Amino acid sequence: MITPLILSPALNAANLSNIADLKWGAVKYGSFISHVITFVIVAFVLFMIIKGINAAKKKEEAAPAAPALPTQEEKLLSEIRDLLKNRN
């Protein structure tokens, strides 16, 4: 399905209507080549889709998180620190 669309000019030059018609003696290698080309195209498309998904996830993770608010203990410790600074 995909292969004839891509290889139409080459098939016309070889006077073939289908890549599966290619054969060398009794060995029909055209069908194998057709399946390999289809596999490579599908694998490339899946690779690009997964790469795009990973890039989108990376952008989400790259967003900085809001700084955490100080806890009650940290507030008290900072007040004590400030009081000690002012005392001296």
Protein Blocks (a to p, Z undefined) as FASTA:
>chain_A
ZZmmmmmmmmmmnopabfklpcehjacfklmmmmmmmmmmmmmmmmmmmmmmmmmmmmmm
mpccddddddfklmmmmmmmmmmmmmZZ
